[in-house]
């Protein structure tokens, strides 16, 4: 549209210039051939040439149109394509109405004769799929693959059908090849990411993250990448048949080096990694990570990591927890963690104070459960019963209002 408008403006400017030029001096044109003589002004001659050129173009277009209409082969081809387009439209409507047999007949005919064979064969494959005819389904998908870009579309549909049938491994194989052929196809990449997540192939999903970011944007890729790395850390830390804690911790540290820099500052990622380090006997490293992360950005998921640390003295852990409580008094996560660390140090009174403060500040279910257990261990069954009553009353307030006997 912009190009056409620019061309019109240029033509008008040229016409204006020529008109002013011819108005100043119309000129004189003389053509002599043997006894034939033609006299005219230059302006009239130019106008006649322009009109002749336009007439020649119009006559050429009309002649070409007439030839196309009269030529029998092209006329037959146009007729067949027109019929195929109507069949494609009718077949699609019948497919939506559930008339699978009629729709499949029309769509396969449209695929053979029409100018949209890819669409026709893919819709016919959908008919065969709904009818449960696997042989016809494969035939239609192979026909679709012969069209331009048909291999990508038919492979994508084959992968989707495999997922619907509960065969993610088959979908994985199909999509892996498609990703190599069409690395920028958004639908293929998104479906491949879904398959990798369903199969829990976290290393492959982490490797796919840069492509997802380029094709689908940072927000989509960041969510996928975060889930993949969280799961990958957990998968390595909890790998079965691996009882050597030092070797497992070393592998976990090596994996942490591969984690993207942005995720190394994610509180959930740091909490998970530090928690597994603590369980594998590297409590000092875990404590340092938690302290560094809390200095950057406070998150209640980090203090509970200290509960799993056994190779650092409980007194040192309590010092850090009490320091955090000075800045955040009444924080339930810190109070419950401090109570459990105090239990490890056999400081029953401190543990009781921490649990009571946590229960009073937020009515934490965990704090009430720990407090009740501690009271029972100390032989104070009355206080234990009262704490349980508080917990029951808390739950009772969440129940729907129903008639009771």
WOGIFEN-V929359 format. One record per backbone hydrogen bond with DSSP energy under -1.0 kcal/mol. NH is the residue of the N-H (numbers start at 1). CO is the residue of the C=O. Records with the same first field share a line. If there is no record, write none. Layout:
NH->CO ; CO
This chain:
5->1
6->2
7->3
8->4
9->5
10->6
11->7
12->8
13->9
14->10
15->11
16->12
17->13
18->14
19->15
20->16
21->17
22->18
23->19
24->20
25->21
29->40
31->38
33->36
36->33
38->31
40->29
42->26
43->26
45->41
46->42
47->43
48->44
49->45
50->46
51->47
52->48
53->49
54->50
55->51
56->52
57->53
58->54
59->55
60->56
61->57
62->58
63->59
64->60
65->61
66->62
67->63
68->64
69->65
70->66
71->67
75->71
76->72
77->73
78->74
79->75
80->76
81->77
82->78
83->79
84->80
85->81
86->82
87->83
88->84
89->85
90->86
91->87
92->88
93->89
94->90
95->91
96->92
97->93
99->94
100->98
103->99
104->100
105->101
106->102
107->103
108->104
109->105
110->106
111->107
112->108
113->109
114->110
120->116
121->117
122->118
123->119
124->120
125->121
126->122
127->123
128->124
129->125
130->126
131->127
133->128
134->132
137->133
138->134
139->135
140->136
141->137
142->138
143->139
144->140
145->141
147->144
150->147
153->149
154->150
155->151
156->152
157->153
158->154
159->155
160->156
161->157
162->158
163->159
164->160
165->161
166->163
167->162
171->167
172->168
173->169
174->170
175->171
176->172
177->173
178->174
179->175
180->176
181->177
182->178
185->182
189->185
190->186
191->187
192->188
193->189
194->190
195->191
196->192
197->193
198->194
199->195
201->196
202->200
205->201
206->202
207->203
208->204
212->208
213->209
214->210
215->211
216->212
217->213
221->217
222->218
223->219
224->220
225->221
226->222
227->223
228->224
229->225
230->226
231->227
232->228
233->229
234->230
235->231
236->232
237->233
238->234
239->236
248->244
249->245
250->246
251->247
252->248
253->249
254->250
255->251
256->252
257->253
258->255
264->260
265->262
266->263
270->266
271->267
272->268
273->269
274->270
275->271
276->272
277->273
278->274
279->275
280->276
281->278
282->277
286->282
287->283
288->284
289->285
290->286
291->287
292->288
293->289
294->290
295->291
296->292
297->293
302->299
305->302
306->303
307->304
308->305
309->306
317->313
318->314
319->315
320->316
321->317
322->318
323->319
324->320
325->321
326->322
328->324
331->328
335->331
336->332
337->333
338->334
339->335
340->336
341->337
342->338
343->339
344->340
345->341
346->343
347->342
348->346
351->347
352->348
353->349
354->350
355->351
356->352
357->353
358->354
359->355
360->356
361->357
362->358
363->359
368->364
369->365
370->366
371->367
372->368
373->369
374->370
375->371
376->372
377->373
378->374
379->376
380->375
381->379
384->380
385->381
386->382
387->383
388->384
389->385
390->386
391->387
392->388
393->389
394->390
395->391
396->392
397->393
398->395
399->396
